[in-house]
C-alpha cells in the first residue's frame, strides 16, 4: 500500500478532509471564478442581453458536461473503493474503460449539439433578442467541448486516487488562461460573446494537455495499460450505475433551466432571463466550496467504506455537513444584505435601474433557505461515494426534476414571475428534509452491517 492509500485509511479525518478538499475547493472556486468573470466581462463589455444569450445556451452545455459527470463520478467512486479494498487491477481497468467511453460519448453528444443547435436554443427559451447572442456563443463553445468533457472526467479519476493537488492544478490552469483571454478578446479585440467562447475553449484545451502530460508521464498511481481500455461489462455497469446520479443532477439542472427560461420568457421577458442568468453564476460561485468539500469527502468515504472502517465514514460525513452549512449560510447572508452590490457587478450603469428592480427581490427570494442546502448536496454525494446507485439517483432527481419543475409550472401560473422565484426555496426546503431522512436511514443500516461483521470476526 503506497503512502497516499495509507493516509486515506489512517490519517486523522479533519486533516485528511482538509488536505483533499482545499485543493478541490481552490480549483473549483477558480473555475467558478472564470465563469463569474466571464459573465461580468460579457455584461460590462457587451450587454445584459448577452448574459441572457449565454443563459439560454447553458442548458445544452450542461447536458454535454453531464456525460463527463456520468463517467467521471461513477469511475471515481469505483476506483476509490477498489483501492480501499486493495484491488488495484480493477481500479486501473475502471480508469481505462472510463477514458475510452467518455471520448466516444462526448464526440457523439457534440455532433448532435451542432446538428440541432437552432432547435435546441428555441426550446431553451431564447427570445428574438437573445437568440443571436446564444448562437454566436454556442457555435464556438461546441468545438472545444470534447476536450472539456475528458478533462472533467479526468479530474474525478485523479481525485479518486488521492491526488487532489493535481486536479486543482488542472482546473486552475484553464481558469487563469480563460480570465486573461476573456479580457483580451472582449475589451481589446472587441470580439463580443464569440470572444468569451474562444477564451473558454482555448483554456479548456490547455487543461486537457495537462491531463495528457500527467497520465502519459507516469505521474499517476493508476498504471493504465492498453489492455485496460478493453470494455469490461461489470466495470461499465457499475460506472454507469453510480454515475447516473451525477448525470441526472446535471441534466435535470438543464431541464430546470429550460422550464425556468420559458416561464420567465412568458411572465417576465428578456430582463427576467438576464437576472436568472446572473443568479445562476453568482449562486454557483458562492456555494462552489461545498462541492469542493464533497470532492474531498467522496474518495475518503469510498476508500474507508471499502476498507470496512465505519467510524471514519461517519466522521467524514459529519465534518462535511458542518463545513457545508457554514459556507451556505455565508452565501445566504451576502444575498440578503448586499444584493445590490452583487448584481451591479454584472451590468452597465444605463441598465442598472431595470435589472436591480427585478433582481434584488429575486435574489433574496431565490436564496431564502440557502443555509440548509449544503445538507442536501453532501447527503446526495454520500450515496455516490458508497456506490449506492438507487438512492443517489433519487436524491439527485429530487430537488430539480421531482420538486422544482412542478413548482415552477404551478406557481408561475398563480403568481407570475414571483412564482418562479418562490419555487426555488420551497423545493430546497422539501428536498433537504427528504435527504435527511434518507441519510439517517442509511447510517442506521451501515451501523448494523458493520456491527454484524465485527461480531462475526470476533466469533
Secondary structure in CASP SS format (residue, H / E / C, confidence):
PFRMAT SS
TARGET T0000
AUTHOR 0000-0000-0000
METHOD secondary structure of the structure
MODEL  1
X C 1.00
X C 1.00
X H 1.00
X H 1.00
X H 1.00
X H 1.00
X H 1.00
X H 1.00
X H 1.00
X H 1.00
X C 1.00
X C 1.00
X H 1.00
X H 1.00
X H 1.00
X H 1.00
X H 1.00
X H 1.00
X H 1.00
X H 1.00
X H 1.00
X H 1.00
X H 1.00
X H 1.00
X H 1.00
X H 1.00
X H 1.00
X H 1.00
X H 1.00
X H 1.00
X H 1.00
X H 1.00
X H 1.00
X H 1.00
X H 1.00
X H 1.00
X H 1.00
X H 1.00
X H 1.00
X H 1.00
X H 1.00
X H 1.00
X H 1.00
X H 1.00
X H 1.00
X C 1.00
X C 1.00
X H 1.00
X H 1.00
X H 1.00
X H 1.00
X H 1.00
X H 1.00
X H 1.00
X H 1.00
X H 1.00
X H 1.00
X H 1.00
X H 1.00
X H 1.00
X H 1.00
X H 1.00
X H 1.00
X H 1.00
X H 1.00
X H 1.00
X H 1.00
X H 1.00
X H 1.00
X H 1.00
X H 1.00
X H 1.00
X H 1.00
X H 1.00
X H 1.00
X H 1.00
X H 1.00
X H 1.00
X H 1.00
X H 1.00
X H 1.00
X H 1.00
X H 1.00
X H 1.00
X C 1.00
X C 1.00
X C 1.00
X H 1.00
X H 1.00
X H 1.00
X H 1.00
X H 1.00
X H 1.00
X H 1.00
X H 1.00
X H 1.00
X H 1.00
X H 1.00
X H 1.00
X H 1.00
X H 1.00
X H 1.00
X H 1.00
X H 1.00
X H 1.00
X H 1.00
X H 1.00
X H 1.00
X H 1.00
X H 1.00
X H 1.00
X H 1.00
X H 1.00
X H 1.00
X H 1.00
X C 1.00
X H 1.00
X H 1.00
X H 1.00
X H 1.00
X H 1.00
X H 1.00
X H 1.00
X C 1.00
X C 1.00
X C 1.00
X C 1.00
X H 1.00
X H 1.00
X H 1.00
X H 1.00
X H 1.00
X H 1.00
X H 1.00
X H 1.00
X H 1.00
X H 1.00
X H 1.00
X H 1.00
X H 1.00
X H 1.00
X H 1.00
X H 1.00
X H 1.00
X H 1.00
X H 1.00
X H 1.00
X H 1.00
X H 1.00
X H 1.00
X H 1.00
X H 1.00
X H 1.00
X H 1.00
X H 1.00
X H 1.00
X H 1.00
X H 1.00
X H 1.00
X H 1.00
X C 1.00
X C 1.00
X C 1.00
X H 1.00
X H 1.00
X H 1.00
X H 1.00
X H 1.00
X H 1.00
X H 1.00
X H 1.00
X H 1.00
X H 1.00
X H 1.00
X H 1.00
X H 1.00
X H 1.00
X H 1.00
X H 1.00
X H 1.00
X H 1.00
X H 1.00
X H 1.00
X H 1.00
X H 1.00
X H 1.00
X H 1.00
X H 1.00
X C 1.00
X C 1.00
X C 1.00
X H 1.00
X H 1.00
X H 1.00
X H 1.00
X H 1.00
X H 1.00
X H 1.00
X H 1.00
X H 1.00
X H 1.00
X H 1.00
X H 1.00
X H 1.00
X H 1.00
X H 1.00
X H 1.00
X H 1.00
X H 1.00
X H 1.00
X H 1.00
X H 1.00
X H 1.00
X H 1.00
X H 1.00
X H 1.00
X C 1.00
X C 1.00
X C 1.00
X C 1.00
X C 1.00
X C 1.00
X C 1.00
X C 1.00
X C 1.00
X H 1.00
X H 1.00
X H 1.00
X H 1.00
X C 1.00
X C 1.00
X C 1.00
X H 1.00
X H 1.00
X H 1.00
X H 1.00
X H 1.00
X H 1.00
X H 1.00
X H 1.00
X H 1.00
X H 1.00
X H 1.00
X H 1.00
X H 1.00
X H 1.00
X H 1.00
X H 1.00
X H 1.00
X H 1.00
X H 1.00
X H 1.00
X H 1.00
X H 1.00
X H 1.00
X H 1.00
X H 1.00
X H 1.00
X H 1.00
X H 1.00
X H 1.00
X H 1.00
X H 1.00
X H 1.00
X H 1.00
X H 1.00
X H 1.00
X C 1.00
X C 1.00
X H 1.00
X H 1.00
X H 1.00
X H 1.00
X H 1.00
X H 1.00
X H 1.00
X H 1.00
X H 1.00
X H 1.00
X H 1.00
X H 1.00
X H 1.00
X H 1.00
X H 1.00
X H 1.00
X H 1.00
X H 1.00
X H 1.00
X H 1.00
X H 1.00
X H 1.00
X H 1.00
X H 1.00
X H 1.00
X H 1.00
X H 1.00
X H 1.00
X H 1.00
X H 1.00
X H 1.00
X H 1.00
X H 1.00
X H 1.00
X H 1.00
X H 1.00
X H 1.00
X C 1.00
X C 1.00
X C 1.00
X H 1.00
X H 1.00
X H 1.00
X H 1.00
X H 1.00
X H 1.00
X H 1.00
X H 1.00
X H 1.00
X H 1.00
X H 1.00
X H 1.00
X H 1.00
X H 1.00
X H 1.00
X H 1.00
X H 1.00
X H 1.00
X H 1.00
X H 1.00
X H 1.00
X H 1.00
X H 1.00
X H 1.00
X H 1.00
X H 1.00
X H 1.00
X H 1.00
X C 1.00
X H 1.00
X H 1.00
X H 1.00
X H 1.00
X H 1.00
X H 1.00
X C 1.00
X C 1.00
X C 1.00
X C 1.00
X H 1.00
X H 1.00
X H 1.00
X H 1.00
X H 1.00
X H 1.00
X H 1.00
X H 1.00
X H 1.00
X H 1.00
X H 1.00
X H 1.00
X H 1.00
X H 1.00
X H 1.00
X H 1.00
X H 1.00
X H 1.00
X C 1.00
X C 1.00
X C 1.00
X H 1.00
X H 1.00
X H 1.00
X H 1.00
X H 1.00
X H 1.00
X H 1.00
X H 1.00
X H 1.00
X H 1.00
X H 1.00
X H 1.00
X H 1.00
X H 1.00
X H 1.00
X H 1.00
X C 1.00
X C 1.00
X C 1.00
X H 1.00
X H 1.00
X H 1.00
X H 1.00
X H 1.00
X H 1.00
X H 1.00
X H 1.00
X H 1.00
X H 1.00
X H 1.00
X H 1.00
X H 1.00
X H 1.00
X H 1.00
X H 1.00
X H 1.00
X H 1.00
X H 1.00
X H 1.00
X H 1.00
X H 1.00
X H 1.00
X H 1.00
X H 1.00
X H 1.00
X H 1.00
X C 1.00
X H 1.00
X H 1.00
X H 1.00
X H 1.00
X H 1.00
X H 1.00
X H 1.00
X H 1.00
X H 1.00
X H 1.00
X H 1.00
X H 1.00
X H 1.00
X H 1.00
X H 1.00
X H 1.00
X H 1.00
X H 1.00
X H 1.00
X H 1.00
X H 1.00
X H 1.00
X H 1.00
X H 1.00
X H 1.00
X H 1.00
X H 1.00
X H 1.00
X H 1.00
X H 1.00
X H 1.00
X H 1.00
X H 1.00
X H 1.00
X H 1.00
X H 1.00
X H 1.00
X H 1.00
X H 1.00
X H 1.00
X H 1.00
X H 1.00
X C 1.00
END
